[in-house]
Amino acid sequence: MSISIKSPAEIEVMRRACHIQSEILNQVCAAAKAGISTAELNALAENLCRERKVIPAFKNYHGFPAAICASVNDHVVHGIPSAEEILQDGDIIAIDFGVILEKFYADACRTIPIGQVSGEAEKLIERTRESLYRGIAAARAGNTTGHIGYAVEGYVRQFGYSPVRETVGHGIGHHLHEDPEVPNWGRPGTGIALRPGMTICIEPIINRGTSEILTEKDGWTTRTKDGKLSAHFEHQILITAGEPEVLTNWDSVSHKY
């Protein structure tokens, strides 16, 4: 396993990439209203990438056909945007999106409600978001990836939720997916030691029921086996000698929906 420690110059490029990514992600989330298709959201993301002179990181990645992953309700990850998929009041949608700037990657995800959603959907969104920040708080030099997973899983299990096990967080930098893997479960002291200069994505993908998922015929879109809702949040962070630095700042700039 080869883990990249980023130089100060590389980190500065990644900060800029992550800021652009977050601004675009928030604009796409703001446009996600009842009556709009997920294909329209994808077209918006692509247009904004052109305006900001960044490359959509997901498009053509291992053959994925779009700039965003749009996963609605019981869809878990890698939902392919479609003109036939029209958002409805009461839906929830996870919008996962990445960009490339000067050969460096930025990647983050938010799950948002569409109109008025059920109490259970609202709780799932808020609790999954909270699990992300608990994972980030554990991402300190001297800890391991197991500390992160333990923080995420320990929080969501109390509500009867399950972390998806097939898709995990990851290192990021010159490549979208680098070492180490960052699972949403684990035990403190297990996994890979965290060191200053590492850049990783922590991304809880949490199902309201079983962790089991199924893959659709398109070969990408996954959904929960029991048909219950799933939520997904992701931040890209830098491991420092002190507090972790959140590079994707979608939660600190305007994100009304």
Secondary structure, DSSP 4 states (H G I P E B T S, - for coil): ---PPPPHHHHHHHHHHHHHHHHHHHHHHHH--TT-BHHHHHHHHHHHHHHHT-EESSTTGGG--SSEEEEETTB-S-PPP-TT-B--TT-EEEEEEEEEETTEEEEEEEEEE-SS--HHHHHHHHHHHHHHHHHHHT--TT-BHHHHHHHHHHHHGGGT-EE-SSS-EEE-SSSSSEEEEE-S---TT-SPBP-TT-EEEE--EEESS-S-EEE-TTSS-EEETT---EEE-BEEEE--SSSPEE---TTTS----
